[in-house]
Amino acid sequence: MDCNTVILNNGVEMPIIGLGTHTLSGIKMYKSVKHAYRAGYRNFDTAWLYKNESSLAWSLKFLGIERKDIFITSKLEWKQLVDNNLKGEQVKSVKTCFESTLRRLKTDYIDLYLIHWPNPKYYLYMWEEMIKLYEEGYIRAIGVSSFLEPHLEKLKTISDVIPMVNQIEMHPLNNRFDLVKYCNENEIQIEAHSPFARGASAAELMCHPVLLDIARYHNRSVAQVILRWIIQQGCVTIPRSKNPERLVQNIHIFDFELSEEEMTKIYSLNQDRFFGSDPRKTLAYL
Ligand SMILES: NC(=O)c1ccc[n+]([C@@H]2O[C@H](COP(=O)([O-])OP(=O)(O)OC[C@H]3O[C@@H](n4cnc5c(N)ncnc54)[C@H](OP(=O)(O)O)[C@@H]3O)[C@@H](O)[C@H]2O)c1
């Protein structure tokens, strides 16, 4: 690995910046992966839900990128287990779903496999089964996504294996301060998805006067300030872009530092606002 990394609680090294691939597929995926790899990205985030695991695999293959040189994350979705069963009953095993992800990604292992969403009906079962795959050596690290403290506390009741990563929506309009603190205390690596609050819907974030001021001071873009604010907290992040210049910009955040005062100013923009699904809705069913 030749870019900045973090070490997960099982000793696995993970690049602190990755390429988010939601909505990318076909030629858009190929071009984004090409420009990202050239810019230094070695971490690629996909999911069954994005229907682009195969696109990522062939992009990597056509670019001649070696498997050992990159870190791949994919995610297990509870809907995969249920498939087309109208009664919502489980018809597939986690292992079957995982093997289909391996086939689509044309690889024999995954660096990080996450439970995509804390569906209260399935997530404890999914976690037990993922631990088995991890212990069998098919996955280098396992984790969760969009889990809140109560979900994580419940995992502790069924196993001593602590998730290595919790991938969550995190940006200045939803800084997840308490959850980041809880995860740090429990050695769970936070990975910030949607760092730009998904882009189009977040013009107010990219044009926020506080962020613009800080960006001007450092002669950087607002996007770089946001990503720097995330990694300066020790969190991994996976911005998505199909624009070559922005891909370069988004990884060039290691040569400047935000002051404590600037970090605090950015924390103060918090509105606890989700631009994707709000996981608090699942808590009533725990
Ligand atoms: N675990 C989960 O449940 C979950 C949920 C959502 C997302 N994710 C993961 O997180 C990744 C990133 O999140 P996201 O896709 O929701 O969106 P995002 O990274 O927050 O925002 C992407 C948007 O920001 C724009 N952008 C990128 N760099 C920019 C820059 N330097 N300046 C201005 N605009 C910029 C992009 O436009 P251009 O392409 O035109 O640059 C795009 O419209 C996803 O792709 C996915 O891998 C995970």
PDBQT file of the ligand as one rigid body, heavy atoms in Angstrom, charges set to zero:
ROOT
HETATM    1  N1  LIG A 301     -22.992   2.067   3.421  1.00  0.00    +0.000 N 
HETATM    2  C1  LIG A 301     -23.963   2.787   2.907  1.00  0.00    +0.000 C 
HETATM    3  O1  LIG A 301     -25.146   2.619   3.237  1.00  0.00    +0.000 OA
HETATM    4  C2  LIG A 301     -23.621   3.839   1.895  1.00  0.00    +0.000 A 
HETATM    5  C3  LIG A 301     -24.578   4.812   1.543  1.00  0.00    +0.000 A 
HETATM    6  C4  LIG A 301     -24.223   5.790   0.612  1.00  0.00    +0.000 A 
HETATM    7  C5  LIG A 301     -22.957   5.789   0.068  1.00  0.00    +0.000 A 
HETATM    8  N2  LIG A 301     -22.036   4.822   0.395  1.00  0.00    +0.000 N 
HETATM    9  C6  LIG A 301     -20.693   4.785  -0.209  1.00  0.00    +0.000 C 
HETATM   10  O2  LIG A 301     -20.085   6.074  -0.058  1.00  0.00    +0.000 OA
HETATM   11  C7  LIG A 301     -19.700   6.564  -1.332  1.00  0.00    +0.000 C 
HETATM   12  C8  LIG A 301     -19.712   8.101  -1.381  1.00  0.00    +0.000 C 
HETATM   13  O3  LIG A 301     -20.985   8.615  -1.040  1.00  0.00    +0.000 OA
HETATM   14  P1  LIG A 301     -22.046   9.132  -2.137  1.00  0.00    +0.000 P 
HETATM   15  O4  LIG A 301     -21.859   8.402  -3.409  1.00  0.00    +0.000 OA
HETATM   16  O5  LIG A 301     -23.371   9.056  -1.436  1.00  0.00    +0.000 OA
HETATM   17  O6  LIG A 301     -21.742  10.638  -2.386  1.00  0.00    +0.000 OA
HETATM   18  P2  LIG A 301     -20.631  11.737  -1.975  1.00  0.00    +0.000 P 
HETATM   19  O7  LIG A 301     -19.263  11.174  -2.111  1.00  0.00    +0.000 OA
HETATM   20  O8  LIG A 301     -21.056  12.363  -0.687  1.00  0.00    +0.000 OA
HETATM   21  O9  LIG A 301     -20.903  12.817  -3.109  1.00  0.00    +0.000 OA
HETATM   22  C9  LIG A 301     -20.698  12.515  -4.468  1.00  0.00    +0.000 C 
HETATM   23  C10 LIG A 301     -21.040  13.762  -5.234  1.00  0.00    +0.000 C 
HETATM   24  O10 LIG A 301     -20.106  14.795  -4.923  1.00  0.00    +0.000 OA
HETATM   25  C11 LIG A 301     -19.545  15.325  -6.117  1.00  0.00    +0.000 C 
HETATM   26  N3  LIG A 301     -18.116  15.608  -5.867  1.00  0.00    +0.000 N 
HETATM   27  C12 LIG A 301     -17.105  14.721  -5.718  1.00  0.00    +0.000 A 
HETATM   28  N4  LIG A 301     -15.939  15.342  -5.492  1.00  0.00    +0.000 NA
HETATM   29  C13 LIG A 301     -16.208  16.671  -5.528  1.00  0.00    +0.000 A 
HETATM   30  C14 LIG A 301     -15.413  17.833  -5.382  1.00  0.00    +0.000 A 
HETATM   31  N5  LIG A 301     -14.082  17.752  -5.165  1.00  0.00    +0.000 N 
HETATM   32  N6  LIG A 301     -16.021  19.049  -5.479  1.00  0.00    +0.000 NA
HETATM   33  C15 LIG A 301     -17.365  19.135  -5.710  1.00  0.00    +0.000 A 
HETATM   34  N7  LIG A 301     -18.177  18.068  -5.846  1.00  0.00    +0.000 NA
HETATM   35  C16 LIG A 301     -17.598  16.850  -5.753  1.00  0.00    +0.000 A 
HETATM   36  C17 LIG A 301     -19.733  14.244  -7.167  1.00  0.00    +0.000 C 
HETATM   37  O11 LIG A 301     -19.897  14.801  -8.446  1.00  0.00    +0.000 OA
HETATM   38  P3  LIG A 301     -18.876  14.436  -9.675  1.00  0.00    +0.000 P 
HETATM   39  O12 LIG A 301     -18.957  12.959  -9.908  1.00  0.00    +0.000 OA
HETATM   40  O13 LIG A 301     -19.427  15.252 -10.793  1.00  0.00    +0.000 OA
HETATM   41  O14 LIG A 301     -17.507  14.883  -9.219  1.00  0.00    +0.000 OA
HETATM   42  C18 LIG A 301     -21.027  13.586  -6.732  1.00  0.00    +0.000 C 
HETATM   43  O15 LIG A 301     -22.143  14.260  -7.252  1.00  0.00    +0.000 OA
HETATM   44  C19 LIG A 301     -20.697   5.886  -2.270  1.00  0.00    +0.000 C 
HETATM   45  O16 LIG A 301     -20.322   5.999  -3.613  1.00  0.00    +0.000 OA
HETATM   46  C20 LIG A 301     -20.709   4.492  -1.717  1.00  0.00    +0.000 C 
HETATM   47  O17 LIG A 301     -19.567   3.775  -2.129  1.00  0.00    +0.000 OA
HETATM   48  C21 LIG A 301     -22.362   3.857   1.324  1.00  0.00    +0.000 A 
ENDROOT
TORSDOF 0
